[in-house]
Amino acid sequence: MSRLWKLVTAPEIKDRRDLVRYVFLATALSVAMALALDVANQLTFFLGWPAAFRSWIVTIGVALVIAVPILSWIGRAHLALYHAKQQVETLSRTDPLTSLPNRRALLERAEQSDVTLMVLVILDIDHFKKVNDIYGHRVGDAVLREVSRIMAASLKGLGMLARIGGEEFALVSSGVSPEDVIERLKALRRQVAAHPLLAAGQAVAVTISAGVAVRNSKTLDELYTEADRALYVAKHGGRNQIRLSDELRAMLGIEAPRSVA
């Protein structure tokens, strides 16, 4: 009974099925309460069974007529509120320019991922400031959207790709081997570098660099620092390349600190 009362007084309505269940249960409870009061009244001032049955039928009908529309309205309000909360929650984890997940969503995913199998990639568009300086921010925004679209398509299935700020993106991959991640990154780098992007009516040539690190009993901050350091090496090593953290190179048997792209 307490569970039923909670379902009626504090409903969690997330879809149409929940809405129908709420209206049905709340209506049934309302009718039962109204009928119980009328039964008590009729038995207290008993005028005969025909009169009592007529009164009970009228009570049921009136209760239904009143309860169903009111409870339906209340249920729809709860459903709309749930959808609004879900939308706000989604927006709080989405980058408005590219529609990719944002830094908050990425960090939450990273915290939930398997420590022993997680690879973190930080990607950056090379010389992006020059794009804004030469073509303007409108074209720069279009380049960000186009690069994010290419990244999402090329890295699909590896994990969560997010825009973490400015021209910087990151990929959290769990359950995929580092070798597979690196091969897909190579293909992505070649694809971006091969042809100019069509952005806001302008053909813009860009390249990307990436730093890759693997999580192995280290904190997320330490992992991020390693991937960021690898990206720094890629940037200062000529850009348009992929660099691995020291630990990942050792794991893969790569002795010299060289590009893998």
Backbone hydrogen bonds, N-H to C=O, Kabsch-Sander energy under -0.5 kcal/mol:
donor,donor_aa,acceptor,acceptor_aa,energy
5,W,1,M,-2.5
6,K,2,S,-2.0
7,L,3,R,-2.3
8,V,4,L,-1.5
9,T,5,W,-2.9
10,A,6,K,-2.7
13,I,11,P,-0.6
14,K,12,E,-0.7
19,L,15,D,-1.9
20,V,16,R,-2.6
21,R,17,R,-2.3
22,Y,18,D,-2.5
23,V,19,L,-2.5
24,F,20,V,-2.4
25,L,21,R,-2.8
26,A,22,Y,-2.9
27,T,23,V,-2.2
28,A,24,F,-2.5
29,L,25,L,-2.4
30,S,26,A,-2.3
31,V,27,T,-2.9
32,A,28,A,-2.4
33,M,29,L,-2.3
34,A,30,S,-2.4
35,L,31,V,-2.9
36,A,32,A,-2.4
37,L,33,M,-1.9
38,D,34,A,-2.1
39,V,35,L,-2.9
40,A,36,A,-2.1
41,N,37,L,-2.1
42,Q,38,D,-3.0
43,L,39,V,-2.5
44,T,40,A,-1.7
45,F,41,N,-2.6
46,F,43,L,-0.6
52,A,48,G,-2.0
53,F,49,W,-3.0
54,R,50,P,-2.3
55,S,51,A,-2.2
56,W,52,A,-2.4
57,I,53,F,-2.3
58,V,54,R,-2.3
59,T,55,S,-2.5
60,I,56,W,-2.5
61,G,57,I,-2.4
62,V,58,V,-3.0
63,A,59,T,-2.6
64,L,60,I,-2.3
65,V,61,G,-2.5
66,I,62,V,-2.2
67,A,63,A,-3.1
68,V,64,L,-2.1
70,I,66,I,-1.3
71,L,67,A,-3.3
72,S,68,V,-2.3
73,W,69,P,-2.0
74,I,70,I,-2.3
75,G,71,L,-2.8
76,R,72,S,-2.5
77,A,73,W,-2.0
78,H,74,I,-2.1
79,L,75,G,-2.3
80,A,76,R,-2.7
81,L,77,A,-2.2
82,Y,78,H,-2.2
83,H,79,L,-2.4
84,A,80,A,-2.3
85,K,81,L,-2.4
86,Q,82,Y,-2.4
87,Q,83,H,-2.4
88,V,84,A,-2.5
89,E,85,K,-2.5
90,T,86,Q,-2.4
91,L,87,Q,-2.7
92,S,88,V,-2.1
93,R,90,T,-1.3
94,T,91,L,-1.4
95,D,100,L,-3.8
99,S,95,D,-2.2
102,N,93,R,-1.7
106,L,102,N,-2.3
107,L,103,R,-2.7
108,E,104,R,-2.1
109,R,105,A,-2.2
110,A,106,L,-2.7
111,E,107,L,-2.2
112,Q,108,E,-1.2
113,S,109,R,-1.0
113,S,110,A,-0.6
117,L,114,D,-1.1
118,M,114,D,-0.7
118,M,115,V,-0.6
119,V,173,S,-3.0
120,L,213,A,-2.8
121,V,171,L,-2.5
122,I,211,G,-2.5
123,L,121,V,-0.5
123,L,169,F,-2.6
124,D,209,S,-2.6
125,I,167,E,-1.5
126,D,124,D,-0.5
126,D,207,T,-2.5
128,F,125,I,-1.0
130,K,127,H,-0.8
131,V,127,H,-0.9
132,N,128,F,-1.7
133,D,129,K,-2.4
134,I,130,K,-2.8
135,Y,131,V,-2.7
136,G,131,V,-0.7
136,G,132,N,-1.3
140,G,136,G,-2.1
141,D,137,H,-2.9
142,A,138,R,-1.7
143,V,139,V,-2.5
144,L,140,G,-2.2
145,R,141,D,-2.2
146,E,142,A,-2.4
147,V,143,V,-3.0
148,S,144,L,-2.3
149,R,145,R,-1.9
150,I,146,E,-2.3
151,M,147,V,-2.8
152,A,148,S,-2.6
153,A,149,R,-2.0
154,S,150,I,-2.7
155,L,151,M,-2.8
156,K,153,A,-0.6
158,L,155,L,-2.0
160,M,172,V,-1.8
161,L,159,G,-0.5
162,A,170,A,-2.8
163,R,101,P,-2.1
164,I,162,A,-0.7
164,I,168,E,-1.7
165,G,168,E,-1.0
168,E,165,G,-2.7
169,F,123,L,-3.0
170,A,162,A,-2.6
171,L,121,V,-2.6
172,V,160,M,-2.4
173,S,119,V,-2.8
173,S,171,L,-0.6
175,G,117,L,-0.8
176,V,117,L,-0.5
181,V,177,S,-1.9
182,I,178,P,-2.8
183,E,179,E,-2.2
184,R,180,D,-2.0
185,L,181,V,-2.1
186,K,182,I,-2.4
187,A,183,E,-1.9
188,L,184,R,-2.2
189,R,185,L,-2.8
190,R,186,K,-2.3
191,Q,187,A,-2.3
192,V,188,L,-2.5
193,A,189,R,-2.1
194,A,190,R,-1.7
195,H,191,Q,-0.9
197,L,204,V,-3.6
199,A,197,L,-0.9
199,A,202,Q,-3.4
202,Q,199,A,-2.0
204,V,197,L,-3.3
204,V,202,Q,-0.8
206,V,204,V,-0.6
209,S,124,D,-2.4
210,A,241,Q,-2.0
211,G,122,I,-2.4
212,V,243,R,-2.2
213,A,120,L,-2.4
215,R,118,M,-3.0
216,N,214,V,-0.6
223,L,219,T,-2.2
224,Y,220,L,-2.7
225,T,221,D,-2.3
226,E,222,E,-2.0
227,A,223,L,-2.4
228,D,224,Y,-2.7
229,R,225,T,-2.2
230,A,226,E,-2.1
231,L,227,A,-2.1
232,Y,228,D,-2.2
233,V,229,R,-2.1
234,A,230,A,-2.0
235,K,231,L,-2.6
236,H,232,Y,-2.5
237,G,233,V,-0.9
238,G,235,K,-1.0
239,R,234,A,-2.4
243,R,210,A,-2.7
245,S,212,V,-2.5
249,R,245,S,-2.5
250,A,246,D,-2.2
251,M,247,E,-2.2
252,L,248,L,-2.0
253,G,249,R,-0.6
253,G,250,A,-0.7
254,I,249,R,-3.1
255,E,253,G,-0.7
258,R,256,A,-2.2
260,V,242,I,-2.3
